[in-house]
């Protein structure tokens, strides 16, 4: 264990005195020091106790912090229901992060039954209180028509509000609408500017999307080396789709040195990390025996996994195998269903069926 950082100027002693005197925010800040090991040894039990005291004294941020400890299982068993109770308390004290987290719980069914309408209401409350994450999340509800009537114009305005307020996910989502002309005029150039802004602020999904624009030369110069660099940055930042896209360039030597074994590892990392593009690309490698021993069963499993998770190209590729009987029993009925799903997902060549 490293040395404990010094408590410059007796800051923690001042927080302790103010907390004991009943200043709620001082308790929250003192708790944060124990949670992070800032000037003291990390002590999650002490942090939780102090957050709870701050919450009881009326500090919403402290209530949210207790909830996050329960949600993440830090110093306590993971308990989403307990976390939600603390988030609700925080929201009643007008902590907008707490209100947003209530929305997340309802949207994802964490600690409660899933309820998109109540999720949208909680995001609206957070957004109305200048909680920019809440605005971005509410925008996604309007874009998808979940808990509210689908309204791309409303989504656009909410993303713009979030972006202007410094929430980079709002900038990225706004850029997606500009790129595809959803709720606004199509403008890859405007999309690129927004992706660049968000990427520069370490929103790594934006780095991936900007890389895709450079790979295709949409709104920016075609530059595969720049695309590879951006995909690498996204991958390093934990965006698995960036790993999958980087693998595709590495496999073919576009903008970067060709290295098929490295491409396979990137696909595998992406797939295991939840990127269905990674699973589809890895499935293609097994189907073709490129960088791995041919394994049709493995290809079918990977395409199926991707398709089941909504990745249209996975549906299309599996449909081709079933329609042609490539290594599997020919099944035109199932192939037709898969092509229909791929068509609905935007794969135009699938729309004509098997």
C-alpha positions as a Markdown table, in Angstrom:
| # | Residue | x | y | z |
|---|---|---|---|---|
| 1 | Unk | 0.0 | 0.0 | 0.0 |
| 2 | Unk | 1.4 | 3.4 | -0.9 |
| 3 | Unk | 1.9 | 6.3 | 1.4 |
| 4 | Unk | -1.2 | 8.2 | 2.5 |
| 5 | Unk | -1.3 | 11.7 | 0.9 |
| 6 | Unk | -0.7 | 14.5 | 3.3 |
| 7 | Unk | -3.7 | 16.5 | 4.6 |
| 8 | Unk | -2.6 | 19.9 | 3.4 |
| 9 | Unk | -3.6 | 22.7 | 5.7 |
| 10 | Unk | -5.6 | 20.6 | 8.1 |
| 11 | Unk | -8.5 | 20.4 | 5.6 |
| 12 | Unk | -9.8 | 17.1 | 6.9 |
| 13 | Unk | -9.6 | 18.3 | 10.5 |
| 14 | Unk | -11.8 | 21.3 | 9.4 |
| 15 | Unk | -14.2 | 18.9 | 7.7 |
| 16 | Unk | -14.4 | 16.8 | 10.8 |
| 17 | Unk | -15.2 | 19.8 | 13.1 |
| 18 | Unk | -17.8 | 21.1 | 10.7 |
| 19 | Unk | -19.4 | 17.7 | 10.2 |
| 20 | Unk | -19.7 | 17.2 | 14.0 |
| 21 | Unk | -21.2 | 20.7 | 14.2 |
| 22 | Unk | -24.0 | 19.5 | 11.8 |
| 23 | Unk | -22.8 | 20.8 | 8.4 |
| 24 | Unk | -24.2 | 18.2 | 6.0 |
| 25 | Unk | -21.9 | 19.0 | 3.1 |
| 26 | Unk | -18.8 | 18.7 | 5.3 |
| 27 | Unk | -19.8 | 15.2 | 6.3 |
| 28 | Unk | -20.2 | 14.3 | 2.6 |
| 29 | Unk | -16.7 | 15.8 | 1.7 |
| 30 | Unk | -15.1 | 14.1 | 4.7 |
| 31 | Unk | -16.7 | 10.8 | 3.6 |
| 32 | Unk | -15.4 | 11.2 | 0.1 |
| 33 | Unk | -11.8 | 11.5 | 1.5 |
| 34 | Unk | -12.2 | 8.1 | 3.3 |
| 35 | Unk | -13.8 | 6.6 | 0.2 |
| 36 | Unk | -10.9 | 7.7 | -2.1 |
| 37 | Unk | -8.0 | 7.5 | 0.4 |
| 38 | Unk | -7.5 | 11.3 | 0.0 |
| 39 | Unk | -5.3 | 12.4 | 2.9 |
| 40 | Unk | -6.3 | 9.3 | 5.0 |
| 41 | Unk | -6.3 | 5.6 | 4.6 |
| 42 | Unk | -9.2 | 4.3 | 2.5 |
| 43 | Unk | -12.0 | 3.2 | 4.8 |
| 44 | Unk | -15.2 | 2.4 | 3.1 |
| 45 | Unk | -17.1 | 1.6 | 6.3 |
| 46 | Unk | -16.2 | 5.0 | 7.6 |
| 47 | Unk | -17.1 | 6.6 | 4.3 |
| 48 | Unk | -20.5 | 5.0 | 4.2 |
| 49 | Unk | -21.2 | 6.0 | 7.8 |
| 50 | Unk | -20.3 | 9.6 | 7.1 |
| 51 | Unk | -22.3 | 9.7 | 3.9 |
| 52 | Unk | -25.3 | 8.4 | 5.8 |
| 53 | Unk | -24.9 | 11.1 | 8.4 |
| 54 | Unk | -24.6 | 13.8 | 5.6 |
| 55 | Unk | -27.8 | 12.4 | 4.0 |
| 56 | Unk | -29.6 | 12.4 | 7.3 |
| 57 | Unk | -28.6 | 16.1 | 7.7 |
| 58 | Unk | -30.1 | 16.8 | 4.3 |
| 59 | Unk | -27.3 | 16.6 | 1.7 |
| 60 | Unk | -28.6 | 14.9 | -1.4 |
| 61 | Unk | -25.1 | 14.2 | -2.8 |
| 62 | Unk | -24.3 | 12.2 | 0.3 |
| 63 | Unk | -27.5 | 10.1 | -0.2 |
| 64 | Unk | -26.5 | 9.4 | -3.8 |
| 65 | Unk | -23.0 | 8.4 | -2.7 |
| 66 | Unk | -24.5 | 5.9 | -0.2 |
| 67 | Unk | -26.5 | 4.5 | -3.1 |
| 68 | Unk | -23.5 | 4.2 | -5.3 |
| 69 | Unk | -21.6 | 2.2 | -2.7 |
| 70 | Unk | -24.5 | -0.3 | -2.5 |
| 71 | Unk | -24.9 | -0.4 | -6.3 |
| 72 | Unk | -21.2 | -1.1 | -6.8 |
| 73 | Unk | -20.7 | -3.4 | -3.8 |
| 74 | Unk | -18.0 | -1.1 | -2.3 |
| 75 | Unk | -17.6 | -2.0 | 1.3 |
| 76 | Unk | -21.1 | -3.6 | 1.4 |
| 77 | Unk | -22.8 | -6.4 | -0.6 |
| 78 | Unk | -24.1 | -5.3 | -3.9 |
| 79 | Unk | -27.8 | -4.4 | -3.4 |
| 80 | Unk | -29.6 | -2.6 | -6.2 |
| 81 | Unk | -32.8 | -2.3 | -4.1 |
| 82 | Unk | -31.0 | -0.5 | -1.3 |
| 83 | Unk | -29.2 | 1.7 | -3.8 |
| 84 | Unk | -32.5 | 2.7 | -5.3 |
| 85 | Unk | -33.9 | 3.7 | -1.9 |
| 86 | Unk | -30.9 | 6.0 | -1.3 |
| 87 | Unk | -31.2 | 7.5 | -4.8 |
| 88 | Unk | -34.9 | 8.2 | -4.2 |
| 89 | Unk | -34.0 | 10.0 | -1.0 |
| 90 | Unk | -31.4 | 12.0 | -2.9 |
| 91 | Unk | -33.9 | 13.0 | -5.5 |
| 92 | Unk | -36.3 | 14.3 | -2.9 |
| 93 | Unk | -33.4 | 16.5 | -1.7 |
| 94 | Unk | -33.0 | 17.7 | -5.3 |
| 95 | Unk | -29.7 | 16.0 | -6.1 |
| 96 | Unk | -30.1 | 15.5 | -9.9 |
| 97 | Unk | -27.6 | 12.7 | -10.1 |
| 98 | Unk | -29.8 | 10.8 | -7.7 |
| 99 | Unk | -32.9 | 11.6 | -9.8 |
| 100 | Unk | -31.1 | 10.3 | -12.9 |
| 101 | Unk | -30.0 | 7.2 | -11.1 |
| 102 | Unk | -33.6 | 6.5 | -10.2 |
| 103 | Unk | -34.4 | 6.7 | -13.9 |
| 104 | Unk | -31.6 | 4.3 | -14.7 |
| 105 | Unk | -33.0 | 1.8 | -12.1 |
| 106 | Unk | -36.4 | 1.9 | -13.7 |
| 107 | Unk | -35.1 | 1.8 | -17.2 |
| 108 | Unk | -32.9 | -1.3 | -16.5 |
| 109 | Unk | -35.0 | -3.0 | -13.9 |
| 110 | Unk | -32.3 | -2.6 | -11.2 |
| 111 | Unk | -33.8 | -3.1 | -7.7 |
| 112 | Unk | -37.3 | -2.6 | -9.0 |
| 113 | Unk | -39.6 | -3.7 | -11.9 |
| 114 | Unk | -38.7 | -2.2 | -15.2 |
| 115 | Unk | -40.9 | 0.8 | -16.0 |
| 116 | Unk | -39.9 | 3.0 | -18.9 |
| 117 | Unk | -42.6 | 5.6 | -18.2 |
| 118 | Unk | -41.2 | 6.2 | -14.6 |
| 119 | Unk | -37.7 | 6.2 | -16.0 |
| 120 | Unk | -38.6 | 9.0 | -18.4 |
| 121 | Unk | -40.3 | 10.9 | -15.6 |
| 122 | Unk | -37.2 | 10.6 | -13.4 |
| 123 | Unk | -34.9 | 11.7 | -16.3 |
| 124 | Unk | -37.2 | 14.7 | -16.9 |
| 125 | Unk | -36.9 | 15.7 | -13.3 |
| 126 | Unk | -33.1 | 15.5 | -13.5 |
| 127 | Unk | -33.0 | 17.4 | -16.7 |
| 128 | Unk | -35.4 | 20.1 | -15.4 |
| 129 | Unk | -32.9 | 20.5 | -12.5 |
| 130 | Unk | -30.0 | 21.0 | -14.9 |
| 131 | Unk | -28.8 | 17.5 | -14.6 |
| 132 | Unk | -27.3 | 17.1 | -18.0 |
| 133 | Unk | -26.9 | 13.3 | -17.9 |
| 134 | Unk | -30.7 | 13.2 | -17.3 |
| 135 | Unk | -31.2 | 15.3 | -20.4 |
| 136 | Unk | -29.1 | 12.9 | -22.5 |
| 137 | Unk | -30.9 | 9.9 | -21.1 |
| 138 | Unk | -34.3 | 11.4 | -21.7 |
| 139 | Unk | -33.2 | 12.2 | -25.3 |
| 140 | Unk | -32.5 | 8.5 | -25.8 |
| 141 | Unk | -36.0 | 7.6 | -24.5 |
| 142 | Unk | -37.5 | 10.0 | -27.0 |
| 143 | Unk | -35.3 | 8.7 | -29.8 |
| 144 | Unk | -36.3 | 5.1 | -29.1 |
| 145 | Unk | -39.9 | 5.8 | -28.1 |
| 146 | Unk | -39.5 | 4.2 | -24.7 |
| 147 | Unk | -41.8 | 5.5 | -22.0 |
| 148 | Unk | -42.7 | 8.4 | -24.2 |
| 149 | Unk | -44.0 | 8.9 | -27.7 |
| 150 | Unk | -41.1 | 8.7 | -30.2 |
| 151 | Unk | -40.0 | 12.2 | -31.1 |
| 152 | Unk | -36.7 | 12.8 | -32.9 |
| 153 | Unk | -37.1 | 16.6 | -32.7 |
| 154 | Unk | -37.4 | 16.4 | -28.9 |
| 155 | Unk | -34.4 | 14.0 | -28.8 |
| 156 | Unk | -32.4 | 16.4 | -30.8 |
| 157 | Unk | -33.2 | 19.3 | -28.5 |
| 158 | Unk | -32.4 | 17.3 | -25.4 |
| 159 | Unk | -29.1 | 16.1 | -26.8 |
| 160 | Unk | -28.2 | 19.7 | -27.7 |
| 161 | Unk | -29.0 | 20.8 | -24.2 |
| 162 | Unk | -26.9 | 18.1 | -22.7 |
| 163 | Unk | -24.0 | 18.8 | -25.1 |
| 164 | Unk | -24.1 | 22.6 | -24.3 |
| 165 | Unk | -24.1 | 21.7 | -20.6 |
| 166 | Unk | -20.9 | 19.7 | -21.0 |
| 167 | Unk | -22.3 | 16.2 | -21.1 |
| 168 | Unk | -20.3 | 14.5 | -23.9 |
| 169 | Unk | -22.7 | 11.7 | -24.4 |
| 170 | Unk | -25.2 | 14.3 | -25.4 |
| 171 | Unk | -22.7 | 15.6 | -28.0 |
| 172 | Unk | -22.1 | 12.1 | -29.4 |
| 173 | Unk | -25.8 | 11.3 | -29.6 |
| 174 | Unk | -26.4 | 14.7 | -31.3 |
| 175 | Unk | -23.7 | 13.9 | -33.8 |
| 176 | Unk | -25.3 | 10.6 | -34.6 |
| 177 | Unk | -28.6 | 12.4 | -35.5 |
| 178 | Unk | -26.6 | 14.8 | -37.7 |
| 179 | Unk | -24.7 | 12.0 | -39.4 |
| 180 | Unk | -27.9 | 10.1 | -40.3 |
| 181 | Unk | -30.3 | 13.0 | -40.8 |
| 182 | Unk | -32.6 | 11.9 | -38.0 |
| 183 | Unk | -34.6 | 14.8 | -36.6 |
| 184 | Unk | -32.4 | 17.3 | -38.5 |
| 185 | Unk | -30.8 | 17.8 | -41.9 |
| 186 | Unk | -28.1 | 15.2 | -42.6 |
| 187 | Unk | -24.7 | 16.7 | -42.1 |
| 188 | Unk | -21.6 | 14.5 | -41.7 |
| 189 | Unk | -19.5 | 17.6 | -41.4 |
| 190 | Unk | -21.4 | 18.8 | -38.3 |
| 191 | Unk | -21.4 | 15.2 | -37.0 |
| 192 | Unk | -17.6 | 15.1 | -37.3 |
| 193 | Unk | -17.2 | 18.4 | -35.4 |
| 194 | Unk | -19.3 | 17.1 | -32.6 |
| 195 | Unk | -17.6 | 13.7 | -32.5 |
| 196 | Unk | -14.2 | 15.5 | -32.4 |
| 197 | Unk | -15.3 | 17.6 | -29.5 |
| 198 | Unk | -16.5 | 14.6 | -27.5 |
| 199 | Unk | -13.5 | 12.5 | -28.4 |
| 200 | Unk | -11.2 | 15.3 | -27.2 |
| 201 | Unk | -13.1 | 15.2 | -23.9 |
| 202 | Unk | -12.5 | 11.4 | -23.6 |
| 203 | Unk | -15.9 | 10.1 | -24.7 |
| 204 | Unk | -14.5 | 7.1 | -26.5 |
| 205 | Unk | -17.5 | 6.1 | -28.4 |
| 206 | Unk | -17.2 | 9.4 | -30.2 |
| 207 | Unk | -13.6 | 8.5 | -31.1 |
| 208 | Unk | -14.9 | 5.3 | -32.7 |
| 209 | Unk | -17.6 | 7.2 | -34.7 |
| 210 | Unk | -15.1 | 9.8 | -35.9 |
| 211 | Unk | -12.9 | 7.0 | -37.0 |
| 212 | Unk | -15.7 | 5.5 | -39.0 |
| 213 | Unk | -16.2 | 8.9 | -40.8 |
| 214 | Unk | -12.5 | 9.0 | -41.7 |
| 215 | Unk | -12.6 | 5.4 | -42.9 |
| 216 | Unk | -15.3 | 6.3 | -45.3 |
| 217 | Unk | -14.4 | 9.9 | -46.0 |
| 218 | Unk | -17.7 | 11.3 | -44.9 |
| 219 | Unk | -17.6 | 14.9 | -43.7 |
| 220 | Unk | -13.8 | 14.6 | -43.3 |
| 221 | Unk | -11.0 | 13.5 | -45.6 |
| 222 | Unk | -10.7 | 9.8 | -46.2 |
| 223 | Unk | -7.8 | 8.8 | -44.0 |
| 224 | Unk | -7.5 | 5.2 | -42.9 |
| 225 | Unk | -4.4 | 5.8 | -40.8 |
| 226 | Unk | -6.4 | 8.4 | -38.8 |
| 227 | Unk | -9.3 | 6.0 | -38.6 |
| 228 | Unk | -7.0 | 3.3 | -37.2 |
| 229 | Unk | -5.6 | 5.8 | -34.6 |
| 230 | Unk | -9.1 | 6.7 | -33.5 |
| 231 | Unk | -10.3 | 3.1 | -33.3 |
| 232 | Unk | -7.2 | 2.4 | -31.2 |
| 233 | Unk | -8.1 | 5.2 | -28.9 |
| 234 | Unk | -11.6 | 4.0 | -28.5 |
| 235 | Unk | -10.5 | 0.5 | -27.9 |
| 236 | Unk | -8.0 | 1.6 | -25.3 |
| 237 | Unk | -10.7 | 3.6 | -23.6 |
| 238 | Unk | -12.9 | 0.5 | -23.2 |
| 239 | Unk | -15.3 | 0.9 | -26.2 |
| 240 | Unk | -15.3 | -2.6 | -27.6 |
| 241 | Unk | -16.7 | -1.5 | -31.0 |
| 242 | Unk | -13.5 | 0.4 | -31.5 |
| 243 | Unk | -11.6 | -2.8 | -31.0 |
| 244 | Unk | -13.8 | -4.6 | -33.6 |
| 245 | Unk | -13.3 | -1.8 | -36.1 |
| 246 | Unk | -9.6 | -1.7 | -35.5 |
| 247 | Unk | -9.4 | -5.4 | -36.1 |
| 248 | Unk | -11.1 | -5.0 | -39.5 |
| 249 | Unk | -8.4 | -2.5 | -40.5 |
| 250 | Unk | -5.6 | -4.7 | -39.1 |
| 251 | Unk | -6.9 | -7.8 | -40.8 |
| 252 | Unk | -6.6 | -6.1 | -44.2 |
| 253 | Unk | -3.7 | -3.7 | -43.6 |
| 254 | Unk | -5.7 | -0.6 | -44.3 |
| 255 | Unk | -4.1 | 2.4 | -42.6 |
| 256 | Unk | -2.0 | 0.2 | -40.4 |
| 257 | Unk | 0.3 | -2.8 | -40.8 |
| 258 | Unk | -1.6 | -6.1 | -41.6 |
| 259 | Unk | -1.5 | -8.5 | -38.7 |
| 260 | Unk | -4.2 | -11.2 | -38.9 |
| 261 | Unk | -3.5 | -12.9 | -35.5 |
| 262 | Unk | -3.7 | -9.4 | -33.9 |
| 263 | Unk | -7.0 | -8.9 | -35.7 |
| 264 | Unk | -8.4 | -12.1 | -34.3 |
| 265 | Unk | -7.4 | -11.1 | -30.8 |
| 266 | Unk | -9.1 | -7.7 | -31.3 |
| 267 | Unk | -12.3 | -9.4 | -32.5 |
| 268 | Unk | -12.2 | -11.8 | -29.6 |
| 269 | Unk | -11.7 | -9.0 | -27.1 |
| 270 | Unk | -14.5 | -7.0 | -28.6 |
| 271 | Unk | -16.9 | -10.0 | -28.6 |
| 272 | Unk | -16.1 | -10.9 | -25.1 |
| 273 | Unk | -16.6 | -7.3 | -24.1 |
| 274 | Unk | -20.1 | -7.1 | -25.5 |
| 275 | Unk | -19.5 | -5.8 | -29.1 |
| 276 | Unk | -21.7 | -7.8 | -31.4 |
| 277 | Unk | -19.7 | -6.4 | -34.4 |
| 278 | Unk | -16.7 | -8.2 | -32.8 |
| 279 | Unk | -18.7 | -11.4 | -32.6 |
| 280 | Unk | -19.8 | -11.1 | -36.2 |
| 281 | Unk | -16.2 | -10.4 | -37.4 |
| 282 | Unk | -14.9 | -13.3 | -35.4 |
| 283 | Unk | -17.6 | -15.5 | -36.8 |
| 284 | Unk | -16.5 | -14.6 | -40.3 |
| 285 | Unk | -12.9 | -15.5 | -39.4 |
| 286 | Unk | -14.0 | -19.0 | -38.3 |
| 287 | Unk | -16.3 | -19.4 | -41.3 |
| 288 | Unk | -13.4 | -18.6 | -43.7 |
| 289 | Unk | -10.6 | -20.0 | -41.7 |
| 290 | Unk | -8.8 | -16.7 | -41.7 |
| 291 | Unk | -6.3 | -16.5 | -38.8 |
| 292 | Unk | -8.0 | -19.5 | -37.1 |
| 293 | Unk | -8.8 | -23.1 | -38.0 |
| 294 | Unk | -12.1 | -23.2 | -39.9 |
| 295 | Unk | -15.0 | -24.0 | -37.6 |
| 296 | Unk | -18.5 | -23.7 | -39.0 |
| 297 | Unk | -20.2 | -24.6 | -35.7 |
| 298 | Unk | -18.3 | -21.8 | -34.0 |
| 299 | Unk | -19.2 | -19.4 | -36.8 |
| 300 | Unk | -22.9 | -20.2 | -36.5 |
| 301 | Unk | -22.8 | -19.8 | -32.7 |
| 302 | Unk | -21.1 | -16.4 | -33.0 |
| 303 | Unk | -23.4 | -15.1 | -35.8 |
| 304 | Unk | -26.4 | -16.3 | -33.8 |
| 305 | Unk | -25.2 | -14.6 | -30.7 |
| 306 | Unk | -24.8 | -11.3 | -32.6 |
| 307 | Unk | -28.1 | -11.6 | -34.3 |
| 308 | Unk | -29.9 | -12.4 | -31.0 |
| 309 | Unk | -28.4 | -9.2 | -29.6 |
| 310 | Unk | -29.7 | -7.1 | -32.6 |
| 311 | Unk | -26.7 | -7.0 | -34.8 |
| 312 | Unk | -28.1 | -7.0 | -38.4 |
| 313 | Unk | -24.9 | -8.2 | -40.1 |
| 314 | Unk | -24.8 | -11.3 | -37.8 |
| 315 | Unk | -28.4 | -12.1 | -38.9 |
| 316 | Unk | -27.5 | -11.6 | -42.5 |
| 317 | Unk | -24.4 | -13.8 | -42.4 |
| 318 | Unk | -26.2 | -16.6 | -40.6 |
| 319 | Unk | -29.0 | -16.3 | -43.1 |
| 320 | Unk | -26.5 | -16.8 | -46.0 |
| 321 | Unk | -25.1 | -19.9 | -44.4 |
| 322 | Unk | -28.6 | -21.4 | -43.9 |
| 323 | Unk | -29.8 | -20.5 | -47.4 |
| 324 | Unk | -26.8 | -22.0 | -49.1 |
| 325 | Unk | -26.3 | -24.9 | -46.7 |
| 326 | Unk | -22.7 | -24.0 | -46.2 |
| 327 | Unk | -21.6 | -26.4 | -43.5 |
| 328 | Unk | -25.1 | -26.5 | -42.0 |
| 329 | Unk | -28.4 | -28.0 | -43.0 |
| 330 | Unk | -30.1 | -25.8 | -45.5 |
| 331 | Unk | -33.1 | -24.1 | -44.0 |
| 332 | Unk | -34.9 | -21.6 | -46.3 |
| 333 | Unk | -37.6 | -20.7 | -43.8 |
| 334 | Unk | -35.2 | -19.7 | -41.0 |
| 335 | Unk | -32.9 | -18.0 | -43.6 |
| 336 | Unk | -35.9 | -15.9 | -44.8 |
| 337 | Unk | -36.6 | -14.9 | -41.2 |
| 338 | Unk | -33.0 | -13.9 | -40.6 |
| 339 | Unk | -32.9 | -11.9 | -43.9 |
| 340 | Unk | -36.0 | -10.0 | -42.8 |
| 341 | Unk | -34.4 | -9.1 | -39.5 |
| 342 | Unk | -31.2 | -8.0 | -41.3 |
| 343 | Unk | -33.3 | -5.9 | -43.7 |
| 344 | Unk | -35.1 | -4.3 | -40.8 |
| 345 | Unk | -31.6 | -3.6 | -39.3 |
| 346 | Unk | -30.5 | -1.7 | -42.4 |
| 347 | Unk | -28.7 | -4.4 | -44.5 |
| 348 | Unk | -30.2 | -3.5 | -47.9 |
| 349 | Unk | -29.0 | -6.6 | -49.8 |
| 350 | Unk | -30.9 | -8.8 | -47.3 |
| 351 | Unk | -34.2 | -7.2 | -48.3 |
| 352 | Unk | -34.5 | -9.4 | -51.4 |
| 353 | Unk | -34.5 | -12.5 | -49.2 |
| 354 | Unk | -32.7 | -15.8 | -49.7 |
